Amino acid sequence: MALVEVKELLDSGVHFGHLTRKWDPNMAPYIYMERNGIHIINLYKTAAKLEEASEALAKIAVSGRKILFVATKKQAKDIVSEKAGNVNMPYITERWPGGMLTNFVTIRKAVKKMATIDRMKKDGTFLTLSKKERLQVDRLRAKLEKNLGSISDMTRLPGALFVIDIKREHIAIKEAQKLNIPIFAMVDTNSDPRQVDYVIPANDDASKSIEKILTNVTDAIAEGLAARKAEKDTQDAVKASEASKEVKAEAKVVVEAPEVKAEAKVETKEAPKAKKAAAKKAVKAKKEAKVVVEAPVVEAPVVEAAKEEKK
């Protein structure tokens, strides 16, 4: 992860705070000095906090959770939509829809309504409506796209909230606190940093300052997403190798099976021959035994005839 240079932050005007009379005393640890009635933010602390926040956001990106960017002020809208869009993260740049987090189910229904209208236009149902109804549906679709089009891919609550100007986005902050969602924010000298989990003390009014902080943050998120993709690719490769091993093992079994059958077939063919040979041997043995038994019977009459001749 790229380290933040203090000089770059200085060139972007990140150090300019609000008027001293508008300051929040809880921001005192992050204030370096006062000049011409304006508080100057300590950029060394900004750099340290920015690195800490970037590491935490990268971990959330690796886990696969979404990070919702919130910035409804004019000078931040375009920058947030561009930077968040580059890393495929949801963002809110129009009015914050009340209950966006605490009543997320209802917000999802409104997002699904956009998908339903798109489906109607594809399958031709939209053309069956009257001209007045088509105009009403088109207006509804445009309104939903403007307010919720950027969160159409967010199917569950975000893993974190990144806010620019916590005083302006106080409703979003309260909803995130209620649901224990980690809050990352650019906090100026007129805001209370105790409402935020990861404070980035910085000028939240200048577009150059906002762009500098967001560039660093989105780069960290991009690195986290790349690490997640690499990890997923290695897991897929391991699974593929294991699957190929299993396929090879099965193929080996299939190849060996015919050999076993052939051996069995040979054995079955040879079995009758062995039986015939054994039968022949048995018959031969019986004949020999008969000859041996019958021999004395043949000799007995010869002996008796000899005796009679002597007499």
C-alpha positions in Angstrom: 0.0 0.0 0.0 1.4 3.4 -1.0 2.4 5.7 1.9 0.8 9.1 2.1 3.1 12.0 1.5 2.5 15.0 3.8 3.6 17.4 1.0 0.9 16.0 -1.3 -1.7 16.6 1.4 -0.4 20.1 1.9 -0.5 20.9 -1.9 -4.1 19.6 -2.0 -5.2 22.0 0.8 -6.1 19.2 3.2 -4.8 21.2 6.2 -7.3 24.1 6.0 -10.0 23.9 8.7 -13.0 26.1 9.6 -13.1 29.4 11.4 -11.9 29.2 15.0 -15.3 30.4 16.3 -17.0 27.4 14.6 -14.6 24.7 15.9 -15.6 21.6 17.9 -13.4 21.2 21.1 -13.2 17.5 20.5 -11.1 18.1 17.4 -8.3 19.8 19.5 -5.9 16.8 19.2 -5.9 17.1 15.4 -5.4 20.8 15.2 -1.9 22.1 14.7 -2.3 25.9 15.0 -4.5 28.9 14.3 -3.7 31.3 11.5 -5.8 34.4 10.4 -8.8 33.1 12.4 -8.7 29.7 10.7 -7.6 26.4 12.3 -4.8 24.4 10.6 -5.1 20.6 10.8 -2.0 18.6 11.7 -1.1 16.8 8.5 1.1 14.2 10.2 -1.9 13.0 12.1 -4.0 13.1 8.9 -1.4 10.9 7.1 -1.3 8.4 10.0 -5.1 8.2 10.3 -5.5 7.9 6.5 -3.1 4.9 6.4 -5.0 3.3 9.3 -8.3 3.8 7.6 -7.0 2.6 4.2 -5.7 -0.7 5.7 -9.1 -1.3 7.4 -11.0 -0.6 4.2 -8.7 -3.0 2.3 -9.4 -5.8 4.8 -13.2 -5.2 4.3 -12.7 -5.3 0.5 -10.8 -8.6 0.9 -13.7 -10.1 2.9 -16.1 -9.4 0.0 -18.3 -6.8 1.8 -19.4 -3.6 0.1 -18.4 -0.1 1.3 -21.1 2.6 0.9 -19.8 6.1 0.1 -22.0 9.0 1.2 -21.5 12.6 0.0 -24.4 14.8 -1.0 -22.6 18.2 -1.0 -22.1 19.7 -4.5 -18.3 19.8 -4.6 -18.0 16.1 -3.6 -20.8 14.5 -5.8 -18.9 14.0 -9.0 -15.7 12.9 -7.4 -17.4 10.3 -5.2 -19.5 8.9 -8.1 -16.3 8.6 -10.2 -14.0 7.1 -7.6 -16.5 4.7 -6.1 -17.7 3.7 -9.5 -14.1 2.8 -10.5 -13.9 0.1 -7.7 -17.6 -1.0 -8.1 -18.7 0.3 -4.7 -22.2 1.7 -4.0 -22.6 5.4 -3.3 -25.2 8.0 -2.4 -24.7 11.5 -4.0 -28.4 12.7 -3.9 -30.6 13.1 -0.9 -30.0 10.4 1.7 -33.2 8.1 1.6 -34.5 7.9 5.2 -34.2 4.3 6.5 -31.7 3.4 3.8 -29.9 1.1 6.4 -32.5 0.7 9.2 -35.3 -0.1 6.7 -33.2 -1.8 4.0 -35.9 -4.3 3.0 -38.2 -1.5 1.8 -35.3 0.2 -0.1 -34.6 -3.2 -1.8 -38.2 -3.3 -2.9 -37.8 0.1 -4.6 -34.7 -1.2 -6.4 -36.5 -4.3 -7.5 -39.3 -2.0 -8.9 -36.6 -0.6 -11.3 -35.8 -4.1 -12.5 -39.5 -4.8 -13.0 -39.9 -1.7 -15.2 -36.8 -2.7 -17.2 -38.3 -6.2 -17.7 -41.6 -4.7 -18.9 -39.8 -2.7 -21.5 -37.9 -5.8 -22.7 -40.9 -8.2 -23.0 -43.2 -5.6 -24.6 -45.6 -5.2 -21.7 -44.7 -1.5 -21.5 -46.1 -0.9 -25.0 -49.6 -2.2 -23.9 -50.0 0.6 -21.4 -51.7 3.9 -22.3 -49.6 7.0 -23.1 -50.3 8.5 -19.7 -49.3 5.4 -17.8 -46.1 5.1 -19.8 -45.2 8.6 -18.9 -45.8 7.9 -15.2 -43.8 4.8 -15.3 -40.9 6.6 -17.1 -40.9 9.3 -14.4 -40.9 6.8 -11.6 -38.0 4.9 -13.3 -36.0 8.1 -13.7 -36.6 9.1 -10.0 -35.6 5.7 -8.7 -32.5 5.7 -10.9 -31.5 9.1 -9.7 -31.8 8.3 -6.0 -31.1 4.5 -5.9 -29.5 3.6 -9.2 -26.0 3.6 -7.7 -26.9 1.0 -5.0 -28.8 -1.4 -7.3 -26.0 -4.0 -6.9 -26.0 -3.8 -3.1 -28.1 -6.8 -2.1 -27.3 -6.7 1.7 -26.2 -4.1 4.3 -22.7 -2.6 3.6 -19.7 -3.7 5.6 -18.7 0.0 6.2 -19.8 3.5 5.5 -17.5 6.2 4.2 -18.9 9.7 4.8 -17.7 13.2 3.7 -18.9 15.9 6.1 -20.5 14.1 9.1 -22.5 17.2 10.1 -24.4 17.2 6.8 -24.9 13.4 6.7 -25.9 13.1 10.4 -28.9 10.8 9.5 -26.7 8.3 7.8 -24.3 8.4 10.8 -27.1 7.7 13.2 -28.4 4.8 11.1 -25.0 3.2 10.9 -24.4 3.6 14.6 -27.8 1.9 15.3 -26.7 -1.1 13.2 -23.1 -1.1 14.5 -21.7 -0.5 10.9 -18.1 0.8 11.0 -18.0 4.5 10.0 -15.0 6.0 8.1 -15.2 9.8 7.6 -13.4 12.9 6.6 -13.8 15.1 9.7 -13.3 18.9 9.6 -12.6 21.1 12.6 -16.3 22.0 13.1 -17.4 18.3 13.6 -17.4 15.9 16.5 -14.9 13.0 15.8 -16.4 10.8 18.6 -19.3 9.8 16.2 -16.8 8.1 13.8 -14.9 4.9 14.2 -12.1 5.8 11.8 -11.4 9.6 11.8 -9.5 11.2 8.9 -9.0 14.9 9.9 -9.2 16.8 6.7 -10.7 19.7 4.8 -14.1 18.4 3.7 -15.1 21.5 1.7 -12.4 21.8 -1.0 -12.8 19.5 -4.0 -9.0 19.0 -4.3 -8.8 17.8 -0.7 -11.7 15.4 -1.2 -10.2 14.0 -4.4 -6.8 13.4 -2.7 -8.3 11.5 0.2 -10.7 9.5 -1.9 -7.9 8.6 -4.4 -5.8 7.1 -1.6 -8.8 5.3 -0.1 -10.1 3.8 -3.4 -6.6 2.7 -4.3 -6.4 0.7 -1.0 -9.9 -0.8 -1.8 -8.7 -1.8 -5.3 -5.7 -3.5 -3.8 -8.0 -5.4 -1.4 -10.2 -6.5 -4.3 -7.2 -7.6 -6.3 -5.9 -9.7 -3.4 -9.4 -11.3 -3.0 -9.4 -12.1 -6.7 -6.0 -13.7 -6.6 -7.0 -15.7 -3.5 -10.1 -16.9 -5.3 -8.1 -17.9 -8.4 -5.7 -20.0 -6.4 -8.6 -21.7 -4.7 -10.2 -22.4 -8.1 -6.9 -23.8 -9.4 -6.5 -26.1 -6.3 -10.1 -27.3 -6.8 -9.5 -27.9 -10.5 -6.3 -29.9 -9.8 -8.1 -32.0 -7.2 -10.9 -32.7 -9.7 -8.5 -33.7 -12.4 -6.8 -36.1 -10.0 -10.1 -37.7 -9.2 -11.0 -38.0 -12.9 -7.6 -39.7 -13.6 -8.1 -42.1 -10.7 -11.6 -43.0 -12.1 -10.2 -43.5 -15.6 -7.5 -45.8 -14.2 -10.1 -48.0 -12.5 -12.2 -48.1 -15.7 -9.0 -49.2 -17.7 -8.1 -51.9 -15.2 -11.6 -53.4 -15.0 -11.4 -55.1 -18.5 -8.1 -56.8 -17.5 -9.7 -58.3 -14.4 -12.6 -59.5 -16.6 -10.2 -61.0 -19.1 -8.4 -62.9 -16.4 -11.7 -64.2 -15.0 -12.7 -65.2 -18.5 -9.4 -67.2 -19.0 -9.9 -68.9 -15.7 -13.4 -69.9 -16.6 -12.2 -71.2 -20.0 -9.4 -73.3 -18.4 -11.6 -74.7 -15.7 -13.4 -77.4 -17.9 -10.0 -78.6 -19.3 -8.7 -79.1 -15.8 -11.9 -81.0 -14.9 -11.5 -83.3 -18.0 -7.9 -84.0 -17.2 -8.8 -84.9 -13.6 -11.6 -87.2 -14.8 -9.2 -89.0 -17.2 -6.7 -89.5 -14.4 -9.4 -91.0 -12.1 -10.6 -93.4 -14.8 -7.0 -94.6 -15.4 -6.4 -95.1 -11.7 -9.6 -97.2 -11.4 -8.5 -99.5 -14.3 -5.1 -100.1 -12.8 -6.7 -100.9 -9.4 -9.1 -103.4 -11.2 -6.2 -105.2 -12.9 -4.4 -105.6 -9.5 -7.6 -107.0 -7.9 -8.4 -109.4 -10.7 -4.9 -111.0 -11.0 -5.2 -113.5 -8.1 -8.6 -114.7 -9.3 -7.0 -115.7 -12.7 -4.2 -117.6 -10.9 -6.4 -119.8 -8.6 -7.8 -122.2 -11.3 -4.2 -122.8 -12.7 -3.0 -123.9 -9.2 -5.9 -126.3 -8.8 -5.2 -127.9 -12.2 -1.6 -128.5 -11.3 -2.6 -130.3 -8.1 -5.0 -132.6 -10.0 -2.3 -133.6 -12.5 0.0 -134.6 -9.6 -2.6 -136.9 -8.2 
